[in-house]
Amino acid sequence: MLTEHAPALEVGVRGRHRGRFRVTAWCLPPGNAARRARKLLHDLLSRPPFAPDDVADLEVVVTELATNAGSYAPGPYELRVLHDRDLPIRAEVADAGGGVPLIERLLRRPFTLPCHVDELSLGGRGLRIVEEFTSGRCGARWTRLCGTGQIGTGVWFDLPAHRPRT
């Protein structure tokens, strides 16, 4: 496990800095990244204030992102969690690829039902799951991998991600 600390600006009544964000990062093994990311996230969120249903949904999200990283991007792979005052607030799966523009486009495209089964092979279905389960509180950004310093892609989602129940 790698841990980084970054200063956070928390402006109080008098405009002073009052806290720090903490980033915890874990290396994800190639070929087993999804399973490892799911277990790490489950272990981190399996206590209050996170509801079990939300944790199950977020396990689906992190599994999808780690699977995509392992399938479409070069390693190394990392799971990172941003904490504010020790409460996890954002998770991210990072890789050494350059997929930010494509991932952002796939996350933001309008949903349409496919007319033909062949359209299902076009990809991006997993990112649709990520977008749905996080109520759109997700995205992609350029990032620097904690373990190697390489520039790569981070696909993030906010915690807890409550999706509307219908």
N, C-alpha and C positions, 0 to 999 in steps of 0.2 A: 504494500500500500504506500502510495506517495501522498504527502500532504503539503499544500501550499497555503500561504496566508496572503491576502491582499487587503490593503486599506480600503475602508468603506467610508463614504461621507455620510454621516448622520447629523443633520443639522438640527440642533436643539433650539431652545428659546433664545439662547445667547449666541447661536451660530458656531458652536464648538464641535469638533469631531468627538464622537462618543463611542465608537465601536469598530469592529473589524469583521469582514467577511472571512470565512474559512472555506477552502476548497479541499475536499478529500478526493483523491483519485486512486483508482485501482487499475492495474494492468489486466487486460482480458486476453486469455490465451487463444491463439488462432485455432479454429476448429471446435472450440468449446466456449466461445465468447458469449453466446446467448444464454447458455445455462448458468455460467458464472455471474453474468450481469443480473439475471433474474434472482439468483440466490442472494447476492450482495444487497440488492435493493429490498428484497423481502426482509432480510435480517435487520436492515436499517430502519424500515418503516413499520415493523410489526408490533408497534407499541403506540399508545396515545401520543399525539392527537389524531393519528391516522386510522380511519375506519377500515375494517377488513375488506369491504367491497372495493374501496378506493385502492387499497394495496393490490388486490387481484387485478384491477384494471391497469394499474401502473406496471405490474409485472408483464402484462401483455405488451404494453408500449415499449418497455426496455428490451424485451425479447425481440420484438420486431426491429428495433433500431440496431441492436447488436448483430442480428442475423443479416440485415442489409449491409452493415459495415463489413462483416466477414465475407459476404458474397460479392460486393461491388467495389471495395476499396482496399488499398494496400494497408498492411499493419505498420506499426503496432496499433492496438486498440485500447481504449481506456473508458472506464465508467467514472464520471466525476459528479460530485454532489456539492452544491454551493450551500453553505450554512450561514445563517444570520442569527447571532445569539444562540448558537447550538441547535437551532431548529432548521432541518433541511427545507430549502425553499425551491430549489431547481436541480434537475438531474440532466446529464448530458452524456451521450456516447460520442466519443471522438475517434477519428482515424487519420491516417496520413494521406488521404485522398483529397481531391479538389472538387468535390461534388456540390458545393454550396449553391451555385446558380440552379442546377437541375433539381436539387431537393426543394429549394424554395418554390420553384415553379410547380413541382408536383404537389406540394402541400397546399398551394393557393389556387389550384385549378378548380373550376366549378365541378360539382358532382353531377354526373349523368349516368343513367343506367345503360350498360352496353346493349347494342342492338344485335350483336353476334358474339358467339362464344370466343371467336378469335380475338376480339378486343380485350378479353381478360388477360391475354398473354403479353399485353403492352407494358406491364409493370406499373408500379406506383400504387398498387392496391394496399400494400402494407402501410404506406404513408397515409393513405386515407383512414386506416384504422387509428393511426397515431393522432391524426387531426381530430377524429371523432371522439376518441377516448379522453383527449385533453381539452375538449371544447375550443380548439383552435389556439390554445396557449402553448405553442410549440414553434420551432423554427430552426434554421441552420445558420451557422456563422463560421467565419474563419477563426481558427484558434491555434494556439501553440501547444503541442503535446507536452504534458508534464514530465514524462519519462525520458524523452529524447530531445525535446526542443524543436522538433520538426513542425512546420506549418501544416495544418490539415483542416479537416471539417469537423465541426461539433454540431450535433443535432440535439437540441435541448427541449425540455418540457418542464412546465412549472408543477410544483407539488403543493398541496394535494390537488390533483386535477379532478374536480367534480364534474361529471358529465350530467346533463339534464336527464332525469328519469321520466320516461313516458308511460 
